[in-house]
Amino acid sequence: MATSPTDPTHKEIPPAVDPDILVEQPEEVPAVAGLLGRAVDKISSVFALGFLVAMAVLIFEIVMRHVFNSPTLWAHETTTFLSAVGFVFGGLYCASRNRHIRVVIIYDIAGPKLRRALDICISIICALASGFFTWAAWLMVKRAAIKPDGSIHLETTGSAFNAPYPGMLKIFLMAILIVLTVQFIVLTINYARGKHDNVQTKSGA
């Protein structure tokens, strides 16, 4: 049957979209995270790529061991190091997204003013805790990277490969904890200024 002039043609009818197959868009960095949070988000893909590299190294090791009967000395330690780096950075990434673990029994029933006060207190406590952990990490770095005579020598794995991964990982951990402390300070300042935990689009502290 022919369509009337007022009826939409077949091409004009929008296709039905199944909400179950819609692709969820990634969340933006919240405004309270500020410029530092956006910077952390920008470099996060590099550390996510590390997990893919670790997987590729493991596949390479399996092929070399079981196909060519020539196992490597570096594959296991390298994948462990890459995975550890990714997990350490993951803590900072969660903080920059303001998605770190918290107990929300009181938070969920609180009003806007009490929630703001709780956000400030939580951020201050997290900043203090991160600062103490940074000091503890520095004590580890001194033992893992600095000899008693003051020269630099990174702690190694002590295996046949003997890579300096332990020393490198402890230095990386300390660096991440420093940035994590600053991130919680930024969150504290922005919550105190009354900035809402919404999506950052243009500017922030």
N, C-alpha and C positions, 0 to 999 in steps of 0.2 A: 504494500500500500504506500502510495506516495506521501511524503511529508508535506504538511501545510507550510505556508510562508513563515508562520510564527513558530513552528517546531524547530528545535535545533537539529542540525545535521549530525551524522554519526561522528564526524571529526570534531564537532564543537562540544560534544558531551565529554566531560572530564572523566578519566578512568577512575574506577573505585580503588581506594587505597586501603589495604588491610593494615590496621594499626599494629598488628602483631609483628609485621615485618618491617616496620619503620626502623631505620638505623638511629640509634641514640647518639646525639651529638655530644662531644666531650665538653665537660664543664669548663667554664672560664675561670681564671684566677680571681678569687674574691677581692673586693676593693680594699679590705682591711690588711691584706698582705703587702700592698704597696708595690713600689718599683722592684724591691728585692724579690718579692714573690713572683713577679713576672719574669725576672731574670732567671730564677731557678726553673721556672716552667720552660723557658726557651732552651735551656741546655739539657733538659731531662731526656730528650730523645737520644742523646749521646750515650747515656748510661743504660737506657733501655736497649740500645743496639748491642751493648756489651753482653747481654744475655743471649742474643742471637749468635754472637761470636763464640761464646762459651759452648753453645750447642754444636756449632760447626766444628770446634776443636774436638769435642767428644766424638762426633761422627768420624772425624779424621782418625782419631785414636783407635776406634773400633775397627775401621778398615785396615789400618796398619797392623793391628795386633792379630786379627782373626783371618785376614785375607793374605797379607804379606809376611805374617809372623815376624814383624819388626816393630815392637811397641816403642813408643816414645818415652822420653824421660821428663818431658815438660808439660804434657797435656793435662794430667790430673791437677797439678799445682796451679796451672794457668786458669783452668776453669774455676777452681775454688777461689782464686783471687778475683777474677772478673765477677763472679756471683756475689762475693762479699762486698765489693765496691758498689755494685748495684743495690744491694740491700741497705748499706749504710746511707747511700744517697736517698733511698726511698723514705727514710725518716724525715729528712729535710723537705722532700717533695710533699709529704703529707702535711707537714707544718705550714708550708707555703700555701697549700690549698685549704688550710684550717680544717683538716679532716683527721687530725690525730685522735687517738683513743681517749675517750672521756666518759665518766659516769654521769648520766643525764637524768637521774631520778628527780632531783630537785630542779634541774635546769628546765625540764619540760613543763613543769607546772608553774614556773616563775613568770612574772609579768615582764614587760619590756625593760623597766628600770632595773629590776633585780637581775635580769639576764645580762644587761650591760655591766653591772657591778661584778657579776660572776665572770664574765669574759675578761674583764680587767684583772681580777684576782688570779684567774687561771693562767693568763699570759705572763703575769709577774712571777708566779710560782714556777712555771715552765722555763722562764728565762733564767731564774736563779739556779734551778736544777741543771740546766744546760751549761751554765757557767761553771758549776762544780765539776760536772763531767768533763768539761774542757780542761780544767786544771788537772784532773786525774789522767786525761789523755796525754797532757804535756809531760807528766811524770813517766808515762810509758814511752813516749817519744825520746826522752833523754836517755833512757836505757837502751832503746832499740836503734838509735841513730847516732849517738854521740859517745865516743870512747872517753875513758877517764882523762886522757891527755888533751881532750878538746877536739880531736879530729873527727871527721864525719865518716861513719861506716855503718851502712844499713844492716840490720839483722837479717839473716838469711834463713832458708828453710832447713838447712843441715842435711839435705838429701843429696843424691847424686847430681841432680840438676842445680841445687843450691842457689835458687833465685832469691833476690832481696825482697820478696813479696811481703813478709811480715813487717819489715821496717816501713815499706811504702804504704801498707794498709794502715798502720798506726798513725803515720803522718796525715794520710787522707782523712782518717777518722777525726783527728784533732781539728783539721781545717773545716770539716763539715760541722762539727760541734760549735766552732766559732761562728760560722754563718747561721747556725740554728739559734744560737743565743741572740744574735742580732735580729733574726726574724721574729722571735718572740717579743723583743723590745719594740719592734715596729708594730706588731699586733697590739701591744699594750698602749702605745701612743695613739694609734688610730681608734681603738675602742674608747679611750679617754676623750678623744676629740668628738666622739659621737658618730663616727663613720659606721654605717651599717655593713653587715656582712653580705653585701650583694656583689654582683659581678662588676669587675673593674673594666671600664671601657676606654677612658681617656687618660686620666691622671690620678695620681695617688702619692702618698708620702713615701 
